[in-house]
């Protein structure tokens, strides 16, 4: 019983992510913008699911925002700049099983400000 409770959050997150991934898929013209959130950092990738390749990636490790939300917004702008350099304007947003609020929403808003369309 104790082991089940201990891993509940992780299992719930994995189940949500699988449900989202069943519906969300990217290709070369419209890649998937995947966001991962750890305890300290955020990372974002543009993924072509047909080929199974990462087209661009960025992280908040080197960003100099004052707050975590500012870092998340800067991450969105950074990944948008990388996408525009590769002539990508449209993406599919994959929130990765996380709630669309706070840092995840800030990444999406930053990417929109950077020129990406969802």
N, C-alpha and C positions, 0 to 999 in steps of 0.2 A: 504494500500500500504506500509506503513512504517513497519508494523509488518512482512510482507513478506520479505522485504529486511533485516530486523534485524536477522531473523532466516535462511537466505539463506545458509550461510556457514555450519551450523549444518545440515540442511536438505540435502544438497549436500553430505556431509560426510556420513550421514546415508544411502543415496541411493547407494553410491559407496561401502560401507561396505556390504550392502545386496547383491549387485551384485557379490562381491567376495565370500561371504559365500555360495552363490548358487552353486559355482563350487568347493570350497575348503572344504574338510571334513577330519577329522582324525579318526583313530581307535586305538586299543591297540598296534598294531605292528608299526604303523606309525602315531603318534599323530600330532595334529595341533599346531604349534608354533604361538601363537597369541600375537601380540604386541599392547599395548595401550600407547598413548602419551598424557600426560596432560601438563599444562603450565610449571610445575616444574619438574616432574618426568616421567620416563618410567617404564613400567612393562611388563613382559612377562610370559606367561603361556603355559604349555603343556597340551592339552585337548584331551580326548578321547570322541569324539562326539557320538559314539554308546551307551556308558553308561552314558554320560553326566557328567563326572567327570574330575576334574583337577588333573593331575598326578604330576606336579611340578609347582612352581611359584617363581618368583624373581622380585626385584624392584631395582631402582637406589637410593633409600632413604639412604642406609647405605654405598654406594660405595664412594671411595675417589679418584676419577679421578680429574685431573686438569681442564679439559674442559668438556662440555656436551657430546661431541663426544667420549671422552675417557670413560666417564661413560657408554655410550651406548655400546661401545665395551666390557667393563667389564661385562655389563649385559648379553650380548650374551655368553661370556665365562662362566659366572656363571650358566646360564640356561643349557648350554651344559654339564657342570660338573654334575648338578643334573640329567640330562637325562642319562648320561653314568653310573651313580650310579644305575639307574633303568634299566640298560641294553637296552637303546634305542639309536640307531645309526641313524635312518632315521626319518625325520619329514616332514610335509607339512607346508610351511611358509605362514602365514596369515598376510599381512601387515595392515589389519584393516581399509582399505579405505584411508590410508595415502600414499603419493607419495614415491616411492622407491628411496629415496635420503637422504643424511644427516644422522640423527640419526637412522632412520629405516634401512638404508643400513649398518650402523655401527653395529647394533645389529645382522643383518644377517651375516656379515663378522666375528664378534666375535664368533658367534655360530659355524660357519664353522671352525674357528681356534681351537675351543674347541673340535671338533671331530664329529659334526653333519653333516649329508649329506641331502641336500634338493632334 
